[in-house]
Amino acid sequence: MVTPSEKRYETMVYNRVGDSGLRLPAVSLGLWHNFGDTAVYDNMRALIFTAFDSGITHFDLANNYGPAPGAAERNFGRILREDLAAHRDELIVSTKAGYDMWDGPYGRGGSRKYMLASLDQSLKRLGLEYVDIFYHHCPDRETPLEETMGALAQAVRSGKALYAGISNYDGEGLERAAALLREMGVPFIINQNRYSILNRTVERNGLKDTAVRLRKGIIAFCPLEQGLLTDRYLHGIPADSRVRTDGRFLNERAVTEEKLAKIRALNDIAARRGQTLAQMALSWILRDGAVTSVLIGASKPTQILDNVLAARNTAFSPEELREIDSASL
């Protein structure tokens, strides 16, 4: 069950989000997988309790997380209502709209119509009056950016969101979005993007450098590359792995022998640091202070307990960083 708050927060590092007043835990919990209608409810409760008891105060969702779309918000909303209602002011709850959510011309994209309707639906499923962060989930080239950012501004002004964020934008997109939201006087604070030792797109497309320059936060999703950067794949593809049982987001063709060799080399470096591979992969993302939080997923409470330890060891020697680059690039 939930432990006394004075105990809970001793185990976590909290980082300021850009130049805002908000702090996020260095490790946040994402509900992309394992919170849909195919998941076991008691396990979902155990995951949330373990995270909160470990100092994870931030829970990240999107309108279409499931399966089915909307299921993760509905299941998390039930846990909030039945178990954590008294702790609402200790929680950061985020959600997003952008990808496909419902049929027809108004169920995806960045239009004002879709964004604000989706937020209302999310709040209903969550059973909340507001979310702490509302993101546009992905760029929409068919909608003027002014309209999409205006929808985020309306969400904040209406009190249905406290802060605005964007996800999957590059450095140029961030620059334009930040300028528009600054003109509107909206508290835009954070970018959510994929980032890992094996996927460094944000270092190449200007997102990371631009976020640092503009003093905006970054939260990294898929920091463990769907489980590749753990000890699960050191000896090949397990029969019960996501690759074999799902395959939608990580398929067998992507798990090459070359990639497995990189994973084993990285595991050797982690062992010398006294960390698991997963812990090192998370620590590496947090190493330079540019990233506010890493967004983990979990199917077992023990995974959360292992991952939160990453926040305690984010220092790397120049030689370690060179070895990681040599092993992974």
C-alpha positions, 0 to 999 in steps of 0.5 A: 500500500501507499507509504507515508509521504516523508518516506516516499520522497527520500528515494527519488531525485526530482529535476526542474522542468526547464526554467519552470517551477515544476519538478519531475522525478528523474524516473517517470512511469509510462502507461503505453503498454500493460495498462490496456484491457488485456492487462490484469487489473491487480497487476496494474494496481501493483505497478502504480503502488510500487512506482508511487512508493518509490517516489515516482509521482509522474504518470504518463498517458495518451488518449489512444493508449490501450488496447483498446484506445482509451483503456489505459486512461480508464484503468488508471482513472479507476486506480486514482478513484479507488486508491489514490484520490487523497494523493491527487496533489502529489501526482503529475498526470499527463496525457496527449492527443495527436495520433488516431483515436476515433473514426472520421475526419475529427479523430486525429491530427492537430486541429482545435476540434480534435485536440479539445474534444480529445482532452474532454474525453481523456478527463472523463476517462481519468475522472479528473478536472484537469491534467497537469501536462497536455501534449500535442502527440505528433506534428501535423503538417496539414494543420497550421501550427498556430491552430494546434498551439492555440488549442494547447493555449485554450486547454491551459486557459480553461483550467483543464491543463496546467502546462503544455507540452509537445511530443515527437517534434524536431528542433525546428518544430520546437523553436516555432512552437515555443515562439507561438506559445510564448506570444500567447503567454502559455506555460509550455515546459516540456518535449517528449521524444524517443531517446536511448543509447541506441537511438540518438535522433534528438542529438541529430535533429536539433531537438536536444540542443534547442531544448537546452538553449530555450530552457525547456525540459525533455522527457525521454520515452523508449529509453530501454528500446522496448526491453533490448537494453536490459538483460532479457536479450543477452542470450538471444530472443526469449520465447516470452518476450514482446518480440515473440508475443506482440511484434507491433513495436519491436519485431524479430527482424530488428533484433539482429546479431549485430545489435545483440553484440552491441547489447552484450558489450554495453552490458559488460560496461554496465557490470564494471559500473556496478549497474544492470544494463537497464540502470546504465541505459537510464543513467546515460540519458540523465548524465548531462542534465539536459533530460529532465526525466526518463519514461519507463514502462513495466510489466512487473513491480521488480522492474520499477524497483530496479530502474529507479536506482538509475537516478542515484548514479548518473556520473560517467567518466570520459572513458566510459562515455567513449566505450559506450559510443564505441559499443553502440554507434 
